[in-house]
């Protein structure tokens, strides 16, 4: 990549996945409030937040003489029509896990790549996840561990909760928090557009 890549996220999981995929990047957190608008479905919610995060961080680097590309992402869980982000507290985490227990839910991650003011590549990935039936004690112990507290849907498939996920349909990395194949596609598309813009400016 000819552009400096910046990840607009404080998530250690997204940093690990992006590093795993071989990218070199900087990390800059965002301050965008993660609040859902009335009537907003999961895909619109996740993609809007991803774009707002990326745009906020991109704006900090303008004007800039060097090309900058900012990656933003947001993950939500959908079950029985409810869109779930991170739990507010232990009681909320317990409620979410009770809802997910013994059912199949959807994990939606919105991804946005911003390379110019008003220009972005935006898409979403959806994965179906089946969770085993959990006992009240299993849920209580899991919540007490603290692992659910900063995770959409109050669980981490790459952590302790992986023992309760017998099957998924779709991208595993999406459930962790960053669908790598989709991210690669968007970054490549943004890089091509950046190069095309540069060529037009020189003509």
Buried (B, 14 or more C-beta within 10 A) or exposed (E): BEBBBBBBBEBEBBBBBBEEBEBEBEBBEBEBEBEBEEEBEBBBBBBBBBBBBBBBBBEEBEEEEEBBBBBBBBBBBBBEEBBBBBBEEBEBBBBBBEBBBEEEBBBBBBBBBBBBEEBBBBBBBBBEBBBBEBEEEBBBEBBEEEBBBBBBBBBBBBBBBEEBBEEBEBBBBBBBBBBBEBBEBBBEBBBEBBEEBEEEEEE
